[in-house]
């Protein structure tokens, strides 16, 4: 039932869907003016510095672009093998690019590599046009998605972060929110963000040629457990980064904004990651055990199957003895039909040192209709048949 990961210091609560907790007045000193450290599975904030200050994110913008790409794939609107045609507008992008030619075709899979590994502005715009029809329309979707994620201090002007417009801004906290959504909902992003070097092939009217992609996230080579995610830098934004690392089953997101140089950006992110891993222990319960059927009154059936709604995760930051966590099943006292599939039948409550630290709903796996006159007759007949034999 239990699995204890890592070690460290005491109690910040977390449920199946956890509410991010404000964090840490104490913490390491870093040079960058804005930063945040978040544990990914729970959303717990372990460190923050000017985390709600609006700043230019540069190419860290592409996290939202990549999120929308994966969501389009999930919905069936897009496939990894689909071809994407580079427009004149996409080709015209400056800054970081993979030098796509107008009319050049690449698969969605290749475009994702170009965006995530090498931060290709041209590839990002080509993907935006593929999904939204125009970059402008795609950016509207980016801003809508930001609102849905609670990114209250974010506004995008383009899909790649190349713009110098002051209307293009976000915060360290908002970057952590969209990073968390991407990596928890689509962990396959790590299949791309962990690639250090890879070649793609340009096929145009000029012929075929290879082009080397090199990952812009140097922490992949210098920080144990780093899995990505996205760098960014412009003259306005300075040096930004959303870095993800995992150790002992704990996944951290370290966001740095406006670092004075690239080396400071990576050093500050690594400092925060190490601080988080040193501070946290994670308790998880997968809730895979089978539950007995729940009794139903006045239904066409007398009982119904149920299950846990999901796993339980609890992040501790003060060195509590997580082996002392107990789990208590509390079912609703009387359940009358009709019952909808997915409705609550009870909950699993987790306790530590006499205090409730969280709960997971127990839900019905099937619907049960309310019994009618004919149903009662059938039940009576079935009982009669049983007695008569």
C-alpha positions as CSV (number, residue, x, y, z in Angstrom):
1,X,0.0,0.0,0.0
2,X,2.7,2.4,0.9
3,X,5.8,3.6,-0.8
4,X,8.2,6.0,0.8
5,X,10.6,7.9,-1.4
6,X,13.6,10.0,-0.6
7,X,14.1,11.7,2.9
8,X,13.9,14.9,4.8
9,X,11.9,17.4,6.8
10,X,7.8,17.6,7.9
11,X,4.4,18.3,6.7
12,X,2.9,19.9,3.7
13,X,-0.2,18.3,2.7
14,X,-1.3,16.9,-0.5
15,X,-4.3,15.2,-2.0
16,X,-5.1,13.6,-5.2
17,X,-5.4,17.0,-6.7
18,X,-3.4,19.3,-4.6
19,X,-3.5,23.0,-4.0
20,X,-0.1,24.6,-4.4
21,X,1.2,25.8,-1.1
22,X,3.0,29.1,-0.8
23,X,6.5,28.7,0.2
24,X,9.6,29.2,1.9
25,X,10.7,32.3,3.4
26,X,14.0,30.6,4.0
27,X,16.0,29.2,1.2
28,X,19.1,29.5,-0.8
29,X,20.5,32.8,-2.0
30,X,20.4,33.2,-5.8
31,X,21.4,36.1,-8.1
32,X,18.5,35.9,-10.5
33,X,15.8,38.4,-9.7
34,X,12.8,36.1,-10.1
35,X,12.5,32.3,-9.5
36,X,10.3,29.6,-8.2
37,X,10.7,25.9,-7.2
38,X,7.7,23.6,-7.4
39,X,7.3,19.9,-6.7
40,X,5.5,18.7,-9.9
41,X,3.1,15.9,-8.8
42,X,1.6,18.0,-5.9
43,X,2.1,21.6,-7.1
44,X,3.7,22.5,-3.8
45,X,5.8,25.6,-3.9
46,X,9.1,25.1,-2.0
47,X,10.8,28.4,-2.8
48,X,9.9,31.6,-4.5
49,X,11.5,35.0,-5.2
50,X,9.4,37.7,-7.0
51,X,7.5,34.8,-8.5
52,X,4.5,37.0,-9.6
53,X,6.6,39.7,-11.2
54,X,5.8,40.1,-14.9
55,X,8.8,39.6,-17.1
56,X,9.5,38.6,-20.7
57,X,10.0,34.8,-21.0
58,X,11.8,34.6,-24.3
59,X,11.7,31.1,-25.7
60,X,10.3,29.6,-22.5
61,X,7.1,30.7,-24.2
62,X,7.4,27.5,-26.3
63,X,6.3,25.4,-23.3
64,X,2.8,26.6,-24.0
65,X,3.2,26.0,-27.7
66,X,4.4,22.4,-27.1
67,X,1.5,21.8,-24.6
68,X,-1.0,22.8,-27.3
69,X,0.7,20.5,-29.8
70,X,0.4,17.5,-27.5
71,X,-3.2,18.4,-26.7
72,X,-3.9,18.4,-30.4
73,X,-2.3,15.0,-30.7
74,X,-4.3,13.7,-27.7
75,X,-7.6,14.9,-29.2
76,X,-6.8,13.2,-32.5
77,X,-6.6,16.4,-34.5
78,X,-2.9,15.8,-35.1
79,X,-0.6,12.8,-35.5
80,X,3.1,12.6,-35.0
81,X,3.5,11.4,-38.6
82,X,1.5,14.2,-40.1
83,X,3.4,16.6,-42.4
84,X,3.8,20.2,-41.6
85,X,4.6,22.7,-44.4
86,X,6.8,25.7,-43.6
87,X,5.3,29.0,-44.7
88,X,7.1,32.1,-45.8
89,X,6.2,33.6,-42.4
90,X,7.6,30.7,-40.5
91,X,10.8,30.8,-42.5
92,X,11.3,34.5,-41.8
93,X,11.7,34.0,-38.1
94,X,15.1,35.1,-36.8
95,X,16.8,34.3,-33.6
96,X,17.1,30.6,-32.7
97,X,16.1,28.6,-35.7
98,X,16.6,25.3,-37.6
99,X,16.6,27.0,-41.0
100,X,13.5,25.6,-42.5
101,X,12.8,26.6,-46.1
102,X,9.5,27.9,-47.5
103,X,7.5,24.9,-48.7
104,X,9.7,22.4,-46.7
105,X,7.8,19.5,-45.2
106,X,8.6,17.9,-41.9
107,X,6.6,15.6,-39.6
108,X,5.1,16.8,-36.4
109,X,7.6,14.5,-34.6
110,X,10.5,16.3,-36.2
111,X,9.0,19.7,-35.6
112,X,8.7,18.8,-31.9
113,X,12.4,17.9,-31.8
114,X,13.3,21.2,-33.5
115,X,11.2,23.2,-30.9
116,X,12.2,21.3,-27.8
117,X,15.8,20.4,-28.4
118,X,17.0,23.4,-30.4
119,X,14.3,26.0,-29.7
120,X,13.6,26.6,-33.3
121,X,11.4,29.7,-33.8
122,X,10.7,28.7,-37.4
123,X,9.5,25.3,-36.3
124,X,7.3,26.7,-33.5
125,X,5.6,29.1,-36.0
126,X,5.1,26.3,-38.5
127,X,3.4,24.2,-35.9
128,X,1.3,27.1,-34.7
129,X,0.0,27.6,-38.3
130,X,-0.6,23.9,-38.7
131,X,-2.9,23.9,-35.6
132,X,-4.4,27.4,-35.6
133,X,-4.4,28.2,-39.3
134,X,-2.4,31.4,-38.5
135,X,0.0,32.2,-35.7
136,X,-2.4,34.9,-34.5
137,X,-5.2,32.4,-34.1
138,X,-2.9,30.0,-32.3
139,X,-1.7,32.7,-29.9
140,X,-5.4,33.3,-29.0
141,X,-5.6,29.7,-28.0
142,X,-2.4,30.0,-26.0
143,X,-3.9,32.9,-24.0
144,X,-7.1,31.0,-23.5
145,X,-5.2,28.0,-22.2
146,X,-3.2,30.2,-19.9
147,X,-6.4,31.5,-18.3
148,X,-7.7,27.9,-17.9
149,X,-4.5,27.0,-16.0
150,X,-4.7,30.0,-13.7
151,X,-1.8,31.8,-15.2
152,X,-3.2,35.1,-14.1
153,X,-0.2,37.3,-15.0
154,X,0.5,36.0,-18.5
155,X,-0.2,37.4,-21.9
156,X,1.3,36.0,-25.1
157,X,1.9,37.9,-28.4
158,X,3.7,35.3,-30.4
159,X,4.2,31.5,-30.1
160,X,8.0,31.5,-29.8
161,X,9.0,34.4,-27.5
162,X,11.0,36.2,-30.1
163,X,8.9,39.4,-29.8
164,X,10.2,42.4,-28.0
165,X,6.7,43.6,-27.2
166,X,6.1,44.6,-23.6
167,X,2.6,43.0,-24.1
168,X,4.3,39.6,-24.1
169,X,4.9,38.6,-20.5
170,X,4.5,36.0,-17.8
171,X,5.9,35.2,-14.3
172,X,8.0,32.5,-12.7
173,X,4.9,31.1,-11.1
174,X,2.9,31.0,-14.3
175,X,5.8,29.3,-16.1
176,X,5.9,26.6,-13.4
177,X,2.1,26.1,-13.8
178,X,2.3,25.5,-17.6
179,X,5.5,23.4,-17.1
180,X,3.7,21.2,-14.6
181,X,0.7,20.8,-16.9
182,X,2.9,19.7,-19.7
183,X,5.1,17.2,-17.9
184,X,2.3,15.6,-15.8
185,X,-0.2,15.4,-18.6
186,X,2.3,14.5,-21.3
187,X,5.4,12.8,-19.8
188,X,6.3,11.8,-23.4
189,X,7.7,15.3,-23.7
190,X,10.8,13.9,-22.0
191,X,11.4,11.6,-25.0
192,X,12.3,14.9,-26.7
193,X,13.7,17.1,-24.0
194,X,16.3,14.5,-22.9
195,X,17.9,14.2,-26.4
196,X,21.3,15.9,-26.3
197,X,22.1,15.8,-30.0
198,X,20.2,14.5,-33.1
199,X,20.3,15.2,-36.8
200,X,17.3,16.1,-39.0
201,X,17.2,16.0,-42.8
202,X,16.1,19.1,-44.8
203,X,14.6,18.1,-48.1
204,X,13.9,21.1,-50.4
205,X,14.2,22.1,-54.1
206,X,17.9,22.5,-53.4
207,X,18.3,18.9,-52.5
208,X,18.8,17.0,-49.2
209,X,21.0,18.0,-46.3
210,X,21.5,17.1,-42.7
211,X,21.2,19.6,-39.9
212,X,22.4,19.0,-36.3
213,X,20.2,19.7,-33.3
214,X,21.9,20.4,-30.0
215,X,20.0,20.7,-26.8
216,X,20.1,24.3,-25.3
217,X,19.6,22.9,-21.7
218,X,23.1,22.4,-20.4
219,X,21.8,20.9,-17.1
220,X,21.2,17.7,-19.0
221,X,24.9,17.1,-18.9
222,X,25.7,18.7,-15.6
223,X,22.9,17.9,-13.2
224,X,22.0,14.4,-12.0
225,X,18.4,13.6,-12.8
226,X,17.7,16.5,-15.2
227,X,15.0,15.7,-17.8
228,X,14.5,19.0,-19.6
229,X,12.6,21.4,-20.1
230,X,13.1,24.8,-21.9
231,X,15.6,27.6,-22.1
232,X,15.1,31.2,-23.4
233,X,17.1,34.4,-23.8
234,X,16.7,37.7,-25.5
235,X,18.1,41.2,-24.8
236,X,14.9,42.1,-22.9
237,X,14.3,38.8,-21.1
238,X,17.9,38.1,-20.4
239,X,18.4,34.5,-19.5
240,X,15.4,32.3,-18.5
241,X,14.9,28.6,-17.8
242,X,12.3,26.1,-16.7
243,X,14.3,23.0,-15.6
244,X,12.8,19.7,-14.6
245,X,14.7,17.0,-12.7
246,X,13.7,13.8,-10.9
247,X,15.4,11.9,-8.1
248,X,14.0,9.0,-6.1
249,X,10.5,9.5,-7.6
250,X,10.3,13.2,-6.8
251,X,10.0,15.5,-9.7
252,X,11.0,19.2,-9.3
253,X,10.4,22.2,-11.6
254,X,12.9,25.1,-11.1
255,X,12.1,28.3,-13.0
256,X,14.7,31.1,-13.4
257,X,13.9,34.5,-15.0
258,X,16.1,37.4,-16.0
259,X,19.4,35.8,-15.0
260,X,22.3,38.1,-15.9
261,X,24.1,35.4,-18.0
262,X,23.6,31.8,-19.1
263,X,26.0,30.3,-16.5
264,X,24.1,32.0,-13.6
265,X,20.8,30.8,-15.1
266,X,21.9,27.1,-14.9
267,X,23.7,27.4,-11.6
268,X,20.7,29.1,-9.9
269,X,18.3,26.4,-11.3
270,X,20.6,23.7,-10.0
271,X,20.8,25.3,-6.6
272,X,17.1,25.4,-6.2
273,X,16.7,21.8,-7.4
274,X,19.2,20.5,-4.9
275,X,17.5,22.5,-2.2
276,X,14.2,20.9,-3.0
277,X,15.5,17.4,-3.2
278,X,17.3,17.9,0.1
279,X,14.1,19.1,1.8
280,X,11.4,16.7,0.6
281,X,10.1,13.2,1.1
282,X,7.2,11.9,-0.8
283,X,4.6,9.3,0.3
284,X,2.5,7.6,-2.3
285,X,-0.3,5.1,-2.3
286,X,-1.2,3.8,-5.7
287,X,-4.6,2.6,-4.4
288,X,-4.6,-0.5,-6.6
289,X,-6.3,-2.9,-4.2
290,X,-9.8,-4.2,-5.1
291,X,-12.6,-2.9,-3.0
292,X,-15.8,-4.9,-2.0
293,X,-19.1,-4.0,-3.7
294,X,-21.1,-1.3,-2.1
295,X,-24.7,-2.1,-0.9
296,X,-27.4,-0.1,-2.7
297,X,-30.9,0.4,-1.4
298,X,-34.0,0.6,-3.7
299,X,-32.0,-0.2,-6.8
300,X,-32.4,-2.7,-9.7
301,X,-29.2,-4.2,-8.2
302,X,-28.4,-4.7,-4.6
303,X,-24.8,-3.7,-4.8
304,X,-22.3,-2.0,-7.2
305,X,-18.6,-2.2,-7.9
306,X,-16.5,0.7,-6.7
307,X,-12.8,1.8,-6.9
308,X,-10.4,4.5,-5.7
309,X,-10.6,7.7,-7.8
310,X,-6.8,7.8,-8.0
311,X,-3.5,7.6,-6.2
312,X,-2.6,9.6,-3.0
313,X,0.5,11.7,-2.7
314,X,1.8,13.5,0.3
315,X,4.8,15.8,0.3
316,X,6.6,16.2,3.6
317,X,9.2,19.0,4.1
318,X,10.1,18.6,7.8
319,X,11.3,15.0,8.4
320,X,8.1,13.3,9.6
321,X,8.1,9.5,9.9
322,X,6.0,8.7,6.8
323,X,5.9,5.0,7.8
324,X,3.4,6.2,10.5
325,X,0.8,7.2,7.9
326,X,-2.4,5.2,8.2
327,X,-5.3,4.7,5.8
328,X,-9.0,4.4,6.8
329,X,-11.8,3.5,4.5
330,X,-15.0,5.5,5.2
331,X,-18.0,4.5,3.2
332,X,-21.2,6.6,3.0
333,X,-23.8,5.3,5.6
334,X,-26.8,4.6,3.3
335,X,-26.8,4.8,-0.5
336,X,-30.1,4.8,-2.3
337,X,-30.6,4.3,-6.0
338,X,-30.4,5.9,-8.5
339,X,-26.5,6.0,-8.5
340,X,-24.5,7.5,-11.3
341,X,-21.2,6.0,-12.5
342,X,-18.4,8.1,-10.9
343,X,-20.5,9.2,-8.0
344,X,-18.9,9.2,-4.5
345,X,-19.4,6.1,-2.5
346,X,-17.0,7.1,0.3
347,X,-13.4,8.0,0.7
348,X,-10.0,6.8,1.9
349,X,-8.7,9.1,4.6
350,X,-5.0,9.3,5.5
351,X,-3.8,10.1,9.0
352,X,-0.4,11.1,10.4
353,X,0.2,11.5,14.1
354,X,-3.6,11.8,14.7
355,X,-4.2,14.4,12.0
356,X,-5.9,14.0,8.7
357,X,-3.4,14.8,5.9
358,X,-5.6,14.1,2.9
359,X,-8.2,11.8,1.3
360,X,-9.0,10.1,-2.0
361,X,-12.6,9.6,-3.1
362,X,-14.0,6.1,-3.6
363,X,-16.3,6.1,-6.6
364,X,-18.9,3.8,-8.3
365,X,-17.7,2.0,-11.4
366,X,-21.2,1.4,-12.6
367,X,-24.6,3.1,-12.6
368,X,-27.6,1.6,-10.7
369,X,-31.1,2.6,-11.7
370,X,-33.9,3.0,-9.2
371,X,-36.0,-0.1,-9.0
372,X,-39.6,0.0,-10.3
373,X,-42.7,-2.1,-9.6
374,X,-41.7,-4.8,-12.2
375,X,-38.2,-4.9,-10.7
376,X,-39.6,-5.7,-7.3
377,X,-41.9,-8.4,-8.7
378,X,-38.9,-10.0,-10.4
379,X,-36.9,-9.9,-7.2
380,X,-39.8,-11.6,-5.3
381,X,-40.1,-14.2,-8.1
382,X,-36.4,-14.9,-8.0
383,X,-36.5,-15.4,-4.2
384,X,-39.5,-17.7,-4.6
385,X,-37.7,-19.8,-7.2
386,X,-34.7,-20.0,-4.9
387,X,-36.8,-21.3,-1.9
388,X,-38.9,-23.7,-4.0
389,X,-35.7,-25.5,-5.2
